[in-house]
Amino acid sequence: MPIKDDENVRVLEFGSGDIIVAPAMLDDKLNSVIFVQDTICREIGSVNTHGVIGKSHRELDTKVVMHFSNIESLDVVITALKEVRKYFDEKVELQEEVAQDENG
């Protein structure tokens, strides 16, 4: 199960193809992203949002909701995800990158 609690922390383990990630409605606006446990594993990257798009987190068995009140907040998350992507793309050790940032 990729969505679990670990010492009072909600952990989403991506890589099995069994988490649906989709835009969702909150307060009648499409301003959130939800993460829903799927019942089967699918090919990673395949789109499986049937029955999810446009529904509220209350209508689904949603374990995690990312709600954005402004575009700047969304950009912060996008920037963090791009940094993680860079790590995978370049196969750079995260510790080395952090050390370089600390040293200027």
C-alpha positions as a Markdown table, in Angstrom:
| # | Residue | x | y | z |
|---|---|---|---|---|
| 1 | Met | 0.0 | 0.0 | 0.0 |
| 2 | Pro | 1.7 | 3.2 | -1.1 |
| 3 | Ile | -0.2 | 5.6 | 1.0 |
| 4 | Lys | 0.5 | 4.9 | 4.7 |
| 5 | Asp | 1.2 | 6.5 | 8.0 |
| 6 | Asp | 4.7 | 6.1 | 9.3 |
| 7 | Glu | 5.3 | 7.6 | 12.8 |
| 8 | Asn | 2.5 | 10.2 | 12.4 |
| 9 | Val | 3.7 | 11.1 | 8.9 |
| 10 | Arg | 1.6 | 10.4 | 5.8 |
| 11 | Val | 3.9 | 8.8 | 3.2 |
| 12 | Leu | 3.1 | 8.4 | -0.4 |
| 13 | Glu | 5.4 | 5.8 | -2.0 |
| 14 | Phe | 5.4 | 6.3 | -5.8 |
| 15 | Gly | 6.6 | 3.8 | -8.2 |
| 16 | Ser | 4.1 | 1.0 | -8.2 |
| 17 | Gly | 1.4 | 2.5 | -10.4 |
| 18 | Asp | -1.3 | 2.3 | -7.7 |
| 19 | Ile | -1.7 | 6.0 | -6.8 |
| 20 | Ile | -4.1 | 8.0 | -8.8 |
| 21 | Val | -2.9 | 11.7 | -9.0 |
| 22 | Ala | -5.6 | 14.0 | -10.4 |
| 23 | Pro | -6.8 | 17.6 | -10.3 |
| 24 | Ala | -9.8 | 18.0 | -8.0 |
| 25 | Met | -12.5 | 20.5 | -6.9 |
| 26 | Leu | -12.3 | 22.2 | -3.5 |
| 27 | Asp | -14.7 | 25.0 | -2.7 |
| 28 | Asp | -16.2 | 24.7 | -6.3 |
| 29 | Lys | -12.8 | 25.5 | -7.9 |
| 30 | Leu | -10.3 | 23.3 | -9.7 |
| 31 | Asn | -7.5 | 24.3 | -7.3 |
| 32 | Ser | -6.3 | 21.0 | -5.7 |
| 33 | Val | -4.5 | 17.8 | -6.5 |
| 34 | Ile | -5.7 | 14.6 | -4.9 |
| 35 | Phe | -3.9 | 11.3 | -4.3 |
| 36 | Val | -6.2 | 8.2 | -4.3 |
| 37 | Gln | -5.2 | 4.7 | -3.6 |
| 38 | Asp | -6.1 | 2.6 | -6.7 |
| 39 | Thr | -7.2 | -1.0 | -6.3 |
| 40 | Ile | -4.8 | -2.3 | -9.0 |
| 41 | Cys | -1.3 | -1.4 | -10.2 |
| 42 | Arg | -1.1 | 0.2 | -13.6 |
| 43 | Glu | 1.7 | 1.1 | -15.8 |
| 44 | Ile | 3.5 | 4.1 | -14.3 |
| 45 | Gly | 2.5 | 7.2 | -16.2 |
| 46 | Ser | -0.7 | 5.8 | -17.6 |
| 47 | Val | -3.6 | 8.1 | -17.1 |
| 48 | Asn | -6.3 | 6.6 | -14.8 |
| 49 | Thr | -8.5 | 9.4 | -13.7 |
| 50 | His | -11.9 | 7.8 | -14.7 |
| 51 | Gly | -14.4 | 8.8 | -12.1 |
| 52 | Val | -12.0 | 11.1 | -10.3 |
| 53 | Ile | -11.6 | 14.3 | -12.4 |
| 54 | Gly | -13.8 | 17.1 | -11.2 |
| 55 | Lys | -14.9 | 15.4 | -8.0 |
| 56 | Ser | -14.2 | 16.7 | -4.6 |
| 57 | His | -12.0 | 15.0 | -2.1 |
| 58 | Arg | -15.0 | 14.3 | 0.0 |
| 59 | Glu | -16.6 | 12.2 | -2.7 |
| 60 | Leu | -13.5 | 10.0 | -3.0 |
| 61 | Asp | -11.4 | 7.9 | -0.6 |
| 62 | Thr | -8.7 | 10.6 | -0.7 |
| 63 | Lys | -5.8 | 10.2 | 1.7 |
| 64 | Val | -4.0 | 13.4 | 0.7 |
| 65 | Val | -5.1 | 16.7 | -0.8 |
| 66 | Met | -2.8 | 19.4 | -2.0 |
| 67 | His | -4.9 | 22.6 | -2.0 |
| 68 | Phe | -3.5 | 25.8 | -3.6 |
| 69 | Ser | -4.9 | 29.2 | -2.8 |
| 70 | Asn | -2.6 | 31.0 | -5.3 |
| 71 | Ile | -0.3 | 30.3 | -8.2 |
| 72 | Glu | 2.8 | 31.2 | -6.2 |
| 73 | Ser | 2.1 | 28.3 | -3.9 |
| 74 | Leu | 1.7 | 25.9 | -6.8 |
| 75 | Asp | 5.0 | 27.2 | -8.3 |
| 76 | Val | 6.8 | 26.3 | -5.0 |
| 77 | Val | 5.7 | 22.7 | -5.3 |
| 78 | Ile | 6.5 | 22.5 | -9.0 |
| 79 | Thr | 10.0 | 23.8 | -8.3 |
| 80 | Ala | 10.5 | 21.2 | -5.6 |
| 81 | Leu | 9.3 | 18.4 | -8.0 |
| 82 | Lys | 11.7 | 19.7 | -10.7 |
| 83 | Glu | 14.6 | 19.4 | -8.3 |
| 84 | Val | 13.7 | 15.8 | -7.5 |
| 85 | Arg | 13.3 | 15.2 | -11.3 |
| 86 | Lys | 16.8 | 16.7 | -11.8 |
| 87 | Tyr | 18.2 | 14.3 | -9.2 |
| 88 | Phe | 16.8 | 11.3 | -11.1 |
| 89 | Asp | 17.7 | 12.6 | -14.5 |
| 90 | Glu | 21.3 | 13.4 | -13.6 |
| 91 | Lys | 21.8 | 10.6 | -11.1 |
| 92 | Val | 23.5 | 13.1 | -8.8 |
| 93 | Glu | 23.9 | 12.3 | -5.2 |
| 94 | Leu | 21.5 | 14.5 | -3.2 |
| 95 | Gln | 24.1 | 15.1 | -0.5 |
| 96 | Glu | 26.5 | 16.5 | -2.9 |
| 97 | Glu | 24.0 | 18.9 | -4.3 |
| 98 | Val | 23.0 | 20.1 | -0.8 |
| 99 | Ala | 26.6 | 20.6 | 0.1 |
| 100 | Gln | 27.2 | 22.7 | -2.9 |
| 101 | Asp | 24.2 | 24.9 | -2.1 |
| 102 | Glu | 25.4 | 25.4 | 1.4 |
| 103 | Asn | 28.9 | 26.3 | 0.3 |
| 104 | Gly | 27.6 | 28.8 | -2.2 |
